[in-house]
């Protein structure tokens, strides 16, 4: 996290340095400054896009009893290449680029072009994350996701995760390394626990 030194001028205005101002500061930007007990919190402008959620598909290879998809009547399908291309072009217009998150009500890995989508999103300079139920995560698919530049992989905690997924992801990028010391070129992992309707716990690996 970068720290920036600012000063208050004779008229009581907070002045940011000219040399290396925050990347989102532009002439005319309106910034919210929140006063807290420990100091001031400078919020990014509302017009600064921080995250883009992309749902590659609303289809899923599982039929979980608790899934919201059981209570809707929506047509199923895959995101078309031209739609995704328009999204990526839009992401390129932002500086810095927003984080791109692949997820939704469907299983992202069931999209036949998900690896290319991850690679294209990463090529914009965006941080890229993806959530999966893990059942389609084979050793080869793990290698492909790593090669595409995926930054973080999210999982729900299941018995399958314990037996298959962890071994697949940890071993494929560097078989000789220890799971307790992941190399820097390996995507981070987050395992989510749904404790109840209101509380979710995340375990970062």
Residue pairs with C-beta under 8 A, 6 or more apart in sequence:
4 16
4 17
4 20
4 21
4 22
5 17
6 14
6 15
6 16
6 17
7 14
7 15
8 14
8 15
9 15
14 33
16 22
16 25
22 44
23 95
23 96
24 44
24 45
24 48
24 96
25 31
29 45
29 47
30 45
30 46
31 42
31 43
31 44
31 45
32 42
32 43
33 40
33 41
33 42
33 43
34 40
34 41
34 42
34 43
35 41
44 50
48 94
49 94
49 98
50 98
50 99
51 98
51 99
51 100
51 101
52 87
52 91
52 98
52 99
52 100
52 101
52 126
53 101
53 103
53 104
54 79
54 84
54 87
54 100
54 101
54 102
54 103
54 104
54 117
54 121
55 79
55 102
55 103
55 104
55 105
55 106
55 108
56 78
56 79
56 84
56 102
56 104
56 106
56 108
56 111
56 113
56 114
56 117
57 76
57 77
57 78
57 79
57 104
57 106
57 107
57 108
57 110
57 111
58 69
58 74
58 76
58 77
58 104
58 105
58 106
59 76
59 77
59 78
59 106
59 107
59 110
60 67
60 69
60 105
60 106
60 107
60 110
60 133
61 107
61 110
61 133
61 135
61 136
62 107
62 133
62 135
63 70
67 105
68 105
69 105
76 106
78 111
78 112
79 111
81 113
84 117
84 120
88 120
88 121
88 124
91 97
91 98
91 100
91 121
91 124
91 126
92 124
96 125
97 124
97 125
97 126
98 126
99 126
99 127
99 128
99 129
100 121
100 124
100 126
100 127
100 128
100 129
101 128
101 129
101 130
101 131
102 108
102 114
102 117
102 118
102 121
102 128
102 129
102 130
102 131
103 130
103 131
103 154
107 132
107 133
107 135
107 136
108 114
108 130
108 131
108 132
109 130
109 132
109 136
109 137
109 141
110 136
111 117
114 130
115 141
115 144
115 145
115 148
116 148
118 128
118 130
118 145
118 148
118 149
118 150
119 148
119 149
121 128
122 128
122 148
122 149
122 150
122 151
123 149
127 151
127 152
128 149
128 150
128 151
128 152
129 150
129 151
129 152
129 153
129 154
130 145
130 150
130 152
130 153
130 154
131 153
131 154
131 155
132 153
132 154
132 155
133 155
133 156
133 158
134 155
134 156
134 158
134 160
134 161
134 164
134 165
135 160
137 164
137 165
137 168
137 169
138 168
139 168
139 171
139 172
142 168
142 169
142 172
142 173
143 172
143 173
145 153
145 187
146 172
146 173
146 185
146 186
146 187
150 187
151 187
151 188
152 187
152 188
152 189
152 190
153 169
153 187
153 188
153 189
153 190
154 189
154 190
154 191
154 192
155 161
155 165
155 189
155 190
155 191
155 192
156 191
156 192
156 194
157 191
157 192
157 193
157 203
161 191
166 179
166 189
169 186
169 187
169 189
170 177
170 179
170 182
170 186
173 183
173 185
173 186
174 183
174 186
177 183
182 188
182 205
188 204
188 205
189 204
189 205
190 202
190 203
190 204
190 205
191 202
191 203
191 205
192 200
192 201
192 202
192 203
193 200
193 201
193 202
193 203
194 200
195 201
